[in-house]
Every structure is written in C-alpha cells, then in structure tokens.
C-alpha cells in the first residue's frame, strides 16, 4: 500500500519517481527535495564549478526542480556558480524554481 500526502503528485523521471507539492498557494509545483548550493569560501575554481554542474545535472536528471542558494554564500560566488552550471547544462528555465536569500555582506556602504 502506498500512502500519498494530500496534494502530492508523483512523476517518473528517467526511471525514478519524484514527489512534487504545491509551493504554498503559488500554483508552482516543486520537488520535495531541493538542491542547495553554497561554497565554504570564495574559491570558485574549475574543480568546484565542475562538481556543482555535475550535482545540478544529477538532481535535474532525477526530477529535482527546486534549487536554492544565497548571495551571502561566498560573497555571491555560489549564486554565480549555480548560474554557470545551469547555463552550461542548458537547463530549461521554465521547469526550474530557483530560490535565493538576500543579506548584507559587503562593507556596510549604502549600496553594498
């Protein structure tokens, strides 16, 4: 017997099942799993970019459509890294939900 939460939809993606739910009352369906991208420092190297891109591809290939980052992570390098990965993979933007968070991370000047 399979129990399904109310308002949960299951789709098969590349032979795997992914569950999706509505994001509040927005009408957008997001995967119950999300990929969170962050760097522990600002070292956006070719190696870390490759790992990020491979991770995004693995997620997308398995039905994850919800991606999360923040401009605070590595002073914006994480957002740039995710953007580069999505662009390199030619990910269909219409199928993705991308969340970010805004914090003050600069030198405290008015427009940092």
C-alpha positions in Angstrom: 0.0 0.0 0.0 1.4 3.4 -0.9 0.3 6.3 1.2 0.2 9.7 -0.5 0.0 13.0 1.1 -2.8 15.3 0.0 -1.7 17.5 -2.9 1.4 15.4 -3.6 2.0 14.4 -7.2 4.4 11.7 -8.2 6.1 11.7 -11.6 8.6 9.3 -13.2 11.8 10.9 -14.3 14.4 8.7 -16.0 13.0 5.6 -14.3 12.9 7.2 -10.9 9.9 8.6 -9.0 9.9 12.1 -7.7 7.2 13.7 -5.5 6.1 17.2 -6.1 3.9 19.5 -4.0 2.5 23.0 -4.5 4.6 25.8 -3.1 2.1 27.5 -0.8 -0.7 28.9 -2.9 1.5 30.0 -5.8 0.4 27.2 -8.2 4.1 26.2 -8.7 4.9 22.5 -8.1 8.3 21.9 -6.5 10.1 18.7 -5.9 10.0 17.6 -2.2 13.8 17.5 -2.4 15.8 20.6 -3.2 19.4 21.2 -4.2 21.2 23.7 -2.0 24.4 25.3 -3.4 27.0 27.0 -1.3 30.7 27.4 -1.1 32.6 27.4 2.2 34.9 30.1 0.8 35.1 32.3 -2.3 37.3 29.9 -4.2 35.2 29.4 -7.3 37.7 27.1 -9.1 37.2 25.0 -12.1 37.1 21.9 -9.8 34.3 23.4 -7.6 32.4 24.5 -10.8 32.6 21.1 -12.3 31.3 19.5 -9.0 28.4 22.0 -8.9 27.5 21.4 -12.5 27.6 17.6 -12.1 25.5 17.9 -9.0 22.9 20.1 -10.7 22.7 17.6 -13.6 22.3 14.6 -11.3 19.5 16.5 -9.5 17.7 17.6 -12.6 18.0 14.1 -14.2 16.2 12.7 -11.1 13.4 15.1 -11.1 14.6 17.8 -8.7 13.4 21.2 -9.9 13.9 23.2 -6.8 17.3 24.9 -6.4 18.4 27.1 -3.5 21.3 29.4 -3.0 22.1 32.8 -1.4 24.1 35.9 -2.2 25.7 35.6 1.2 27.4 32.3 0.4 31.0 33.0 -0.5 30.1 36.7 -1.2 28.0 35.8 -4.2 30.3 33.2 -5.7 27.7 30.4 -5.0 25.0 32.2 -7.0 27.3 32.7 -9.9 28.4 29.1 -9.7 24.8 27.8 -9.9 24.0 30.2 -12.7 27.1 29.0 -14.7 26.1 25.4 -14.1 22.5 25.9 -15.2 23.7 27.7 -18.3 26.3 25.1 -19.2 23.6 22.4 -18.9 21.1 24.5 -20.9 18.6 23.8 -18.2 15.1 24.8 -19.3 14.3 27.8 -17.1 10.6 27.3 -17.4 11.0 24.0 -15.5 13.0 25.3 -12.6 12.2 27.0 -9.3 15.3 28.9 -8.0 15.3 30.4 -4.6 17.8 32.8 -3.1 18.2 34.9 0.0 19.5 38.4 0.4 21.7 39.5 3.2 24.1 42.4 3.7 27.5 41.0 3.0 29.6 44.0 1.8 31.5 46.7 3.7 28.3 48.3 5.1 28.3 51.1 2.5 24.8 52.1 1.3 24.9 50.1 -1.9 27.0 47.1 -0.9 
